[in-house]
């Protein structure tokens, strides 16, 4: 049986292959490590973000009071439908490639203040993983950013909820940051009966002047693509429908 792929899928896949092919160049101009997991001590902002954990956690608790108002990842970004199924991976977004999402930010002012203190902030959201769900292996599109997880809610059986990046496996600790390079293959497994929540953050990779210039160009190209524009539109539509529902009630 012949399998077909729509033009959008070809474009997305081709773009990701191109971005990953230049990862070695980006790594050569990086001022921080290029290993799967990075040393948090290389990022001076980590201690201050961790210090904001209590306020961020309080705002998360308020958001979680209405889980039906939080979209699944693939409902915002159809490109994630391979790794996001059903209601198992929800995202409450604040920033998408540098673009501030005003409606959501207004609900969590302390979280947003903490985020706005980060240098080179690109993406940020609450990443909410349901019990007994597995995010399959996948890779991020570009080494222009590095990823941080601030652990907000960790299952009681923490050893059964883990992140693998390349050949390294680690577990989350409440109030602590985990920094990694998501262009390596990575996956998440929550083999517990509890939810796991992190503040998911992408920031610009610290680089020399040539690396910074190149990475800004890459981020600008990604921001102008359907990979970013579609989720922004879908989130605006989602919040608009929620507003109509609130008005109707």
N, C-alpha and C positions, 0 to 999 in steps of 0.2 A: 504494500500500500504506500503510495507516495504522500509524503508529508509536506504541507505547505506552510509558509511563514509570512505573515503580513508585513508590508513595508516598514511599519513602525518598529516591529520587533527586530528586523534586520538592522535598522538604523541604531537602535539602542544597543544591540549586541556588538555591532561594529564599533560604536563609540567607546564602549567599555574596553574592548580589546585594544583600541588605540591608546586610551588613557593608561591602561596597565603596561603597555609596551614602553612607555616613557618613565615608568617608575624608577628604573635604575638611575636615570639622569637626576630625578628629583632626590633620590637617596644620596647621590654624590654631593649634592649641594645642601643637604640637611645639616642643621646645627645640633640636632638631637639624634638619638639612636635610631636605627632602622630595623631593630629586632622585632619579633612578634609582639612581645610585651615590653613597654618602655618604662624606665625608672621614673616614678612620679617626682623624684627630687630634681629632675631636669626641668620641671615646670613650676616656676615660683608661685603661680596662682593657686596651686592645688591646696595648700594649707588653708587659705582663706575660703575657698569653696567648701572644703570639709567643715570649716567652722560655721558655715551657714546651714548645716544639715538640719538643725531643729526647726528653723523657720520654713525651710523648703518642705520638710516632712509634714508639717502642719497643713500647709497648703495642698499637698498631695492628698491628705486624708479628706479634705473638703471636696476635692475633685472626684475622689473615688466614691463619694456618697451617691453619685448618679452615673454608674457605669454605662447605662444605656445611652448617655450623651457623648460617650467617647468612641470615636470610630476605630475600626480595625485598620491595621496598616494598609492592607490591600484596598480598602475602601477609599483611601486617599491616594495611594500610589498603586495603580494597576500593575506596574512593573514588578511589584513584590508578591504577586499572587502565587508564585511557586513556593515561597517560604512562609507566607502568612495565610492561614486557613481559618474559616469560621470566625469566632469571636475570641480566638486564643491569643492574639497579639495586638493589643490596643496601643494607640499613640495619642498623647495630648501634646500638640506641637506649639512651640513658642517662636522658633526661628527656623526658616528653611533657606539654606545658602544665603545667609545674611539678611533675608527679608523678614521683618518683624510681623507677627500675626497678632494684630491689635486686640481682637476679641478675647483670645486665650490669655494673652499677657495681662490683660486687665483683671483677670480672675486670680492671678498669682503674683502680686506686686513684689513680694520679698524674693521670690525665685527669680524674677526678671532682674531685680537689682543685682543679685549675685551673678547672673549671666552676663549682664552688661559690663561687669568689671573684668571679664575675661578678654585677653588680647586676641583679636582675630576670630571672634565668634562667628561660626557659619551655621551650624545646626544645633537645635536643642529641643528636647521633648521628654515627657515622662514616657518611658517604655515599660508597658505593663504586660507581663507574661503570665498566662493562666497556668494553673496546676497541670502537671502531666502533659506538657507540650514540648515539642522538639522543633527548634528552628534549624532546618537543614543546612548543610555546609554551603557557604556562599562567600563572595568577595566584594569589597567595596570598590567603587569606580576609580578613585584617584588618591595618590599619595600626597596630594596638595594639603590634606588635612590629617590630623591625628585625632583619635577618638578617646573619649573619657567616659567612664561610667561612675557616677556617684551612687553608691548603693543606698537606697531608701527603705526598701522592704525586702528582707531576706528570709526565705523559708526556715522553719525550725530545724529541719534536716539539711543544713546548709551544704553538707558534703555531697548531697544528691542533686544539687542545682549548680551547674558549672558552665563556664565558657572555655571553649577550646580555640586557640589561635595557632595555626600551623600545627606543631607537634607538642604544644604546651597547654596544660589545663589548669585553670585557676577557679576559685570560688570567691563570692563576694563577701564583704564584711560591712555591716551597717555603718554608715558615716564615712566610709573610706573610698578613695578614688582608685580606679583601675584604668591605666592608660595603655592603649595598644594601637597597632597599625592594622587597620581593617582591610588593607589590600591583600593580606595573607588570607588564605581560606580559614573561615571560622564558623562555628556553630554554637548553639546554646541548647542545653537540655535541662528541663525542670522535672525531675522524677520525684516530685513531692506532691502533697495535697494542698500546698499553700501557693499563693501568688508571689511573684517576684517583681519588684519595681526598681528601676534605676532612672536617674536623671542622665539621659543620653546626650552627650555634647561632642560636637566636632569643632576644632579650632584650627586656624592656619598652622601648618608645620613651620616651626622656626627654621629659617634657611638663610643662606648668604644672599647678597643683593641680586645675583642672577637667579637663584632659586625663588626668591620672593617675586621677582618680576614674572618669571615663567608660571609660577603657581597662581598668581592673580589672573593671568590670561586664561589658564585652565578653568578656574572657578567661574570666571565671567562666561566662558563658553557653556559650562554646565548649567549655569543659572538661566541662560537664554534658551535652553532646550526644553522639549516636552517632558523630559525626566523631572524637571522642577516645576514647569508651568502647569502641568496637569494636576499635581497634588495641591498646588495653591488654589486653583480653580475649584477642585473638589472640596477642599476644606471650607472655602467661602460659601459654597452651596450647602454644605453640611450645617454650618453655623446659621445660615439664613433659614434653613428649615427648622432648626431648633428654636430660633427666635419666633417664627410663625407659630410653632407649637406652644411656646410660652404665652404668646398673645392670646391664642385660642383658649388656653386654660384659665 
